[in-house]
Structure formats: structure tokens, C-alpha cells
């Protein structure tokens, strides 16, 4: 059997300018693209593009999940801060009422009550400042909140002490 005509035909197909697009390639271009692996290369490129796109989608989903998690933590921190501020406001209101009762007590010492009023006013200002302009650093914010809590406790003791008979 003579293979020369088949070999010559294959060489002619290989030498012709071919269209690598299967949609527009004619019969001979398509045959040449199948024989030399052009179509297989296009398929491999498309599969690699699809794999990269899938990987990017997975990475973006992971970033979105991380962002949602961080937002939930931040939201919880804000809620905790608001709750603490509300508790401190309630404590300041309770102390103001205790101060007013102590002021009416005839055994109360006026100088101590005046000092208590000054400290109560200062604590209110500090609480408002912390509520309106909290420190960005959570550790610093917690430290300042703890200081205010201690100040309120000391103020409570001062008001209580000022009404005791000696």
C-alpha cells in the first residue's frame, strides 16, 4: 500500500493556514487541528481557565465568610460596650438618687456630700466621653471602663459613709 498520497495530504493540511476556532474552521482546517492537537490544547486551556475561576470563587467565598465572622465579632463587641455604658448610666442615676437622699439626711456631712457631688459630676462627664468617643484599642477601652467602674464604687462608698453617724 502506498502511503505517499496520505502523507502528502497530511503535509498539505499542516502547511495550510488554519483557523483554530472549531466554529469557523472548515473541514480541512478542522482535520488539521484534530491531527496536530490544536483542539486538545484549546480544551486544556479552557479547563485551566475554569479551574482558576473556581479557585478564585472559593477564595472569595472564604474571604466573605471571614468578613462576616469579623463583623459578627465587632457587632458583639459594640453590643457589649453599649450594655456596659447602659449599666454605668443606671449606676450613675442610682448614685444621684442616693446622693439626693443623703443630702436630706440630717446626719449627713455637708463637706463629704459636696465632694461626692463633684465626683458624681466628673464620673458623668467621663461616662459620656467614653460613650461618645470610645478608645479604638479594646484593651484601653476596657481599662478605662474598669477605672470608671471603680470610681463609681468609691463614690457609692463615699455617699454611704457621709450619711453615717459618728
Buried (B, 14 or more C-beta within 10 A) or exposed (E): EEEEEEEEEBEEBEEEEBBBEBEEBEEEBBBBBEEBEBBEEBEEEEEEEEEEEEEEEEEEEEEEEEEEEEEEEEEEEEEEBEEBBEEBBEBBEEBBEBBEEBBEEEEBBEEBBEBBBEBBEEBBEBBBEBBEEBEEEEEEBBEBBEEBBEBBEEBBEBBEEBBEEE
